Amino acid sequence: MNRLQVLWQSTVGKKAVMAVTGLVLVAYLISHVLANLLVFDGPERVNRYAALLHGTGGALWSARLVLLVAVILHVVAAVQLTLRSRAARPSSYVAGREPQASTLASRTIRWGGALILVFLVYHILHFTTGGAHPEFIELNPYHNVATGFRNPLVAGFYAIAMIAVGLHLYHGVWSSGRSLGVSRPSPRPLHRRLALALAAFVWLGFTAIVVAGYLGVFGRAG
Amino acid sequence: MNLILHIWRQASPSVPGAMVRYEARDISPDMSFLEMLDVLNERLMERGDAPIAFDHDCREGICGSCSLMIDGLAHGPHRGTATCQLHMRSFRDGAEIRIEPWRARAFPVVKDLVVDRGALDRIIAAGGFISAPTGGAQDANTILVPKPDVDTAMDAAQCIGCGACVAACPNGSASLFTASKLTHLGLLPQGQPERYARALTMVRRMDLESFGHCTLHGECQEACPKEISIDTITRMNRDFLRAGLTAGRAAVAESD
């Protein structure tokens, strides 16, 4: 067996893959939320940013490929580990098991992840390809955001998905350091300030755009 | 005090089990939980019924024999306590208490509340030891160990192998158990030569025993009667990944 096989075939190695791919996606999410917040600055800058990205051509597609591979590895490892976890306790406790330390975020990480995956497909059809957006204009994100979130169902779905993203990051960012064995020992190992700050920032940033779009803060100009 | 107990009864591994209701009257609050079960068993035997099988040995919290999921909590409601050190004064008079065995695919039920925890022994056999030439004992302190390393190693060495971490884990993972031994041996000078091979072989055995993986819920460290920290799991992951990335083929071939 070669080294990568050794890692991929172990639970610890699969978790490391999930941690690395998760951190790649978190790094992307941070740049994504920062860029999206340009929408509050009016149509010109955010549209110019979109044009800039598309102007890079090969670099844009390379980045997309990296993200796609990261998503696939993250999901495949998650599914395999989840099946393993189910198999590890075939008969559950009749009287239930009282959670002592787990958080809402850690308990919802699997279903939340599934929701995020569904959301991701919709989101790409909605804002990237435009197939699911009734008034889509290519390379005009300001217009697409301004019109896209006026529909309460769309805005509602985005808002729920962003809660799932926030919870996912709150547990995932913190646990990835431990899965990779790089976190420092702590007298209170369950405390996580960095993950809380990152999760809150990403959640608030995206949610602000959804809420503002729904309320019609962005004019139809542009 | 009077109690109503719902206890898992299962005659053998091959037959299905069920919760059975018992009334335990005139229980002293000073009894330990296991003494309360002893009393119940004596009364069952007087009636001609089969006593409830449960594991126990030292009854002073150091052997790791006792188990029991009590009201959904491994070793019951007290932190840092094995079931044998839990006393009936922790329950109110008239309480209904539900008692189950540890549940995991790797821990098959033998009878009633007794499960086979041999999987943990096999993880230890896969690498939870040091190899040293025998001979006269060395003088004390000839090998100096930094105080923080001693403290962390000894905290991890407190593991009594009871399996509460597996029982409390939503994934049925033995990560805290395996990580405790890897931390204990991996921090001390005597454990260094085999440190990375040990991480590979013990993690591999843990996976082969069909335990689940770690998602860092943190339930294990709350359930652990020795309050071992999930920081040990971070160490296990670090040593395993380093071993897997650097040693690779050689170390794995050696472990086969």
Chai-1 contact restraints between the chains, C-beta under 6 A:
chainA,res_idxA,chainB,res_idxB,connection_type,confidence,min_distance_angstrom,max_distance_angstrom,comment,restraint_id
A,M1,B,V252,contact,1.0,0.0,6.0,A-B,restraint_1
A,R3,B,L245,contact,1.0,0.0,6.0,A-B,restraint_2
A,R3,B,G248,contact,1.0,0.0,6.0,A-B,restraint_3
A,V6,B,G244,contact,1.0,0.0,6.0,A-B,restraint_4
A,V6,B,V252,contact,1.0,0.0,6.0,A-B,restraint_5
A,L7,B,G244,contact,1.0,0.0,6.0,A-B,restraint_6
A,S10,B,V203,contact,1.0,0.0,6.0,A-B,restraint_7
A,S10,B,D207,contact,1.0,0.0,6.0,A-B,restraint_8
A,T11,B,D207,contact,1.0,0.0,6.0,A-B,restraint_9
A,T11,B,H213,contact,1.0,0.0,6.0,A-B,restraint_10
A,V12,B,V203,contact,1.0,0.0,6.0,A-B,restraint_11
A,V12,B,N237,contact,1.0,0.0,6.0,A-B,restraint_12
A,V12,B,F240,contact,1.0,0.0,6.0,A-B,restraint_13
A,A16,B,L241,contact,1.0,0.0,6.0,A-B,restraint_14
A,L81,B,H213,contact,1.0,0.0,6.0,A-B,restraint_15
A,R84,B,G212,contact,1.0,0.0,6.0,A-B,restraint_16
A,S85,B,N171,contact,1.0,0.0,6.0,A-B,restraint_17
A,S85,B,G212,contact,1.0,0.0,6.0,A-B,restraint_18
A,A88,B,R105,contact,1.0,0.0,6.0,A-B,restraint_19
A,A88,B,G172,contact,1.0,0.0,6.0,A-B,restraint_20
A,A88,B,F211,contact,1.0,0.0,6.0,A-B,restraint_21
A,A88,B,G212,contact,1.0,0.0,6.0,A-B,restraint_22
A,R89,B,R103,contact,1.0,0.0,6.0,A-B,restraint_23
A,R89,B,A104,contact,1.0,0.0,6.0,A-B,restraint_24
A,R89,B,G172,contact,1.0,0.0,6.0,A-B,restraint_25
A,P90,B,R105,contact,1.0,0.0,6.0,A-B,restraint_26
A,S91,B,R103,contact,1.0,0.0,6.0,A-B,restraint_27
A,Y93,B,E100,contact,1.0,0.0,6.0,A-B,restraint_28
A,Y93,B,R103,contact,1.0,0.0,6.0,A-B,restraint_29
A,V94,B,M19,contact,1.0,0.0,6.0,A-B,restraint_30
A,A95,B,G72,contact,1.0,0.0,6.0,A-B,restraint_31
A,A95,B,R98,contact,1.0,0.0,6.0,A-B,restraint_32
A,G96,B,G72,contact,1.0,0.0,6.0,A-B,restraint_33
A,R97,B,G72,contact,1.0,0.0,6.0,A-B,restraint_34
A,E98,B,G72,contact,1.0,0.0,6.0,A-B,restraint_35
A,E98,B,L73,contact,1.0,0.0,6.0,A-B,restraint_36
A,Q100,B,E219,contact,1.0,0.0,6.0,A-B,restraint_37
A,Q100,B,E222,contact,1.0,0.0,6.0,A-B,restraint_38
A,A101,B,G218,contact,1.0,0.0,6.0,A-B,restraint_39
A,A101,B,E219,contact,1.0,0.0,6.0,A-B,restraint_40
A,A101,B,E222,contact,1.0,0.0,6.0,A-B,restraint_41
A,S102,B,H217,contact,1.0,0.0,6.0,A-B,restraint_42
A,S102,B,E219,contact,1.0,0.0,6.0,A-B,restraint_43
A,S106,B,H217,contact,1.0,0.0,6.0,A-B,restraint_44
A,S175,B,L216,contact,1.0,0.0,6.0,A-B,restraint_45
A,R178,B,L216,contact,1.0,0.0,6.0,A-B,restraint_46
A,R178,B,T234,contact,1.0,0.0,6.0,A-B,restraint_47
A,S179,B,N237,contact,1.0,0.0,6.0,A-B,restraint_48
A,G181,B,T234,contact,1.0,0.0,6.0,A-B,restraint_49
A,G181,B,N237,contact,1.0,0.0,6.0,A-B,restraint_50
A,G181,B,R238,contact,1.0,0.0,6.0,A-B,restraint_51
A,G181,B,L241,contact,1.0,0.0,6.0,A-B,restraint_52
A,S183,B,T234,contact,1.0,0.0,6.0,A-B,restraint_53
A,P185,B,D231,contact,1.0,0.0,6.0,A-B,restraint_54
A,P189,B,S229,contact,1.0,0.0,6.0,A-B,restraint_55
A,P189,B,I230,contact,1.0,0.0,6.0,A-B,restraint_56
A,P189,B,D231,contact,1.0,0.0,6.0,A-B,restraint_57
A,L190,B,G218,contact,1.0,0.0,6.0,A-B,restraint_58
